Amino acid sequence: MKQLTLTGFVIFLFFLTESLTLPTKLQDVDDASITQKFIEENIGYITVIAFSQYVQEASFEEVDRLVKIMTKYKGQCSGEVTLPDCPRLTNDILLEKTCAVKGLPQKYNFSHCCSMVDLERERCFFHNKKSDVGFLPPLPTLDLEEKCQTYKNNRESFLNNCIYEVSRRNPFVFAPTLLTVATRFEEMAKTCCEEQDKANCFRTKAEPVIQYLKALSSYQKNVCGALVKFGPQVLKSINIAILSQKFPKIEFKELTSLLEDVSSKYEGCCEGDAVKCIRRRVNILSNQSKIMSHICSKQDSISSKIKDCCEEKIPKRGECIIYSNKDDRPKDLSLREAKFTENENVCEQRDANPDIFMAEFLFEYSRRHPELSTPELLRIARVYEDLLEECCSTENPPDCYGNAEYKFNETTQRSLKIVQRECEHVQNLGKDDLKYHYLIKFTKIAPQLSTEELTFLGKEMVTALTTCCTLSEEFACVDNLVDLVIGELCGINENRSINPAVDHCCKTDFAFRRPCFEGLEADKTYVPPSTSQGLFTFHADWCQAHKEELQRKKDRFLVNLVKLKPELGGEALQSLPTDFSNVVEKCCKAEGPEACFSEEGPKLAAKSQAA
């Protein structure tokens, strides 16, 4: 069931718009004028999101100053729409006002962007975004009573602060998602501030919001990374694969009519234009209703699993359809589609319309293979496309592409072996050792990434494997989730550079990123730091750290040790976290922890030298 939920969630993200309720409900928007009204009434929140994502280092006071500037601008335009600036795009105005704040461009090093105009300036600000947020201070911790009092005294300031802190730490998350998160923060504050046990209430209610944000962030990075680096065709292929598996009875023409202009769904969102993103998501909401009504009008030819869903009212109908199980494969659907491997005119059909031909192949293969992951289906399509490129230039193409099925099976077997190897790690290693294995692996292949990014990737990899490796749909589940982890590593910006080997895997072929990463070894271009930079210096205040905080310190220690000594072997490194724990435990029990740490730290350093 977990895998079905995952697949449903991926489709859900492609089609569903988050519901925004700050303070005008975006669900009620049905035309451009009402959309504009929503944007105007929420210009403060939208400004906080856009500015905090563009200039992550800015203080809340600086953000608040820009909110006041944009609110004043909105007020002027509401009264007199004929003023020269009023018809201009809001993001343009926002960036212009940002550049006009005295001293700000110089303080945060974006003066070069301010010398540009229009789309060029927007791209410059976008490329300035930093996915590694280790430079930001820790999230401020307020006493819960104080937090509740702040909310009751000044709701707007409370929400602006929440949006500010979340936005600057998630610079690539779409504006509608962040508005939804803010709405849920407000619901949480409203409920928990009235509870006796506030701490437990906030903890319980915060967890699903954090998971929602993490899931959407990972997904949006992956989609935008694919769109920016590989173009809209990749997004269309992902959609074809997912929907063909879900609705194997659907006709190809019917499917393509549901997927017209997929890339436009992300217009503005992937470029960081908060206002355009909100406008686009409104359009999607309207289209989604039509799509779901269309699907329900043709249930017999699309899916046998959606009858109850179609009796629901909108918007529940759409959510129900998206989360419905994959339909059973039609009994008369053969395991192979002879049209693509046994037809003598394959090359002519391909040449007549290559995009439609390849889309139909992906559709036919996907609906016949519900057990495969989306990335694997894209790999098969790439193998077939390359095979035809080769075969159609030979004297006897049918003889050449007649062995296509062998090539497909060979590709899937290679991918299956990768997953089996990973799931063996889950069986043979405990959860901590599994995490250390991937922390070491990621740090060796991409030591240029920050310690925060590497520890995050290691934890995400463990989550993916421990979620999937006991399921009957193990292969598809692992491959789908690990692909999201790789999307996190590769990032969105096309100018993101880590090292030549990693860059090659991230930018060469979307479908084959995972096999490419599997073949990577330690980065040979990396030059480690010349000193340990306090790595083996421990302090007595560690003895007061919570278990989770101590675990984070241990993870960071391991990553920084690999960065310092990339030549160390896996076995030697794998034992060092235990040595770290032993030192902390021993010294925290000693009469003088500080003196103990001063003695044991150098011993640990010497052991790592000898390893």
Sequence and secondary structure as in RCSB ss.txt:
>XXXX:A:sequence
MKQLTLTGFVIFLFFLTESLTLPTKLQDVDDASITQKFIEENIGYITVIAFSQYVQEASFEEVDRLVKIMTKYKG
QCSGEVTLPDCPRLTNDILLEKTCAVKGLPQKYNFSHCCSMVDLERERCFFHNKKSDVGFLPPLPTLDLEEKCQT
YKNNRESFLNNCIYEVSRRNPFVFAPTLLTVATRFEEMAKTCCEEQDKANCFRTKAEPVIQYLKALSSYQKNVCG
ALVKFGPQVLKSINIAILSQKFPKIEFKELTSLLEDVSSKYEGCCEGDAVKCIRRRVNILSNQSKIMSHICSKQD
SISSKIKDCCEEKIPKRGECIIYSNKDDRPKDLSLREAKFTENENVCEQRDANPDIFMAEFLFEYSRRHPELSTP
ELLRIARVYEDLLEECCSTENPPDCYGNAEYKFNETTQRSLKIVQRECEHVQNLGKDDLKYHYLIKFTKIAPQLS
TEELTFLGKEMVTALTTCCTLSEEFACVDNLVDLVIGELCGINENRSINPAVDHCCKTDFAFRRPCFEGLEADKT
YVPPSTSQGLFTFHADWCQAHKEELQRKKDRFLVNLVKLKPELGGEALQSLPTDFSNVVEKCCKAEGPEACFSEE
GPKLAAKSQAA
>XXXX:A:secstr
 HHHHHHHHHHHHHH     BSSSBGGG  SHHHHHHHHHHTHHHHHHHHHHHHSTT  HHHHHHHHHHHHHHHH
HHHH TTSTTTTS HHHHHHHHHHHSTTHHHHTT HHHHTS HHHHHHHHHHT  S  TTS       HHHHHHH
HHH HHHHHHHHHHHHHHH TTS HHHHHHHHHHHHHHHHHHTTSSSHHHHHHHHHHHHHHHHHHHHHHHHHHHH
HHHHH HHHHHHHHHHHHHHH TTS HHHHHHHTTTGGGGGTTTTTT HHHHHHHHHHHHHHHHHHHHHHHHTHH
HH SS HHHHTS TTHHHHHHHHS      TT  SS GGGTT TTHHHHHHH HHHHHHHHHHHHHHH TTS HH
HHHHHHHHHHHHHHHHTTSS HHHHHTTHHHHHHHHHHHHHHHHHHHHHHHHHS HHHHHHHHHHHHHHH TTS 
HHHHHHHHHHHHHHHHHHTTSTTHHHHHHHHHHHHHHHHH S TT    HHHHHHHHS STTHHHHHHT  S TT
    SS TTTT   GGGGGS HHHHHHHHHHHHHHHHHH TTS HHHHHHHHHHHHHHHHHHHHSS HHHHHHHH
HHHHHHHHHH 
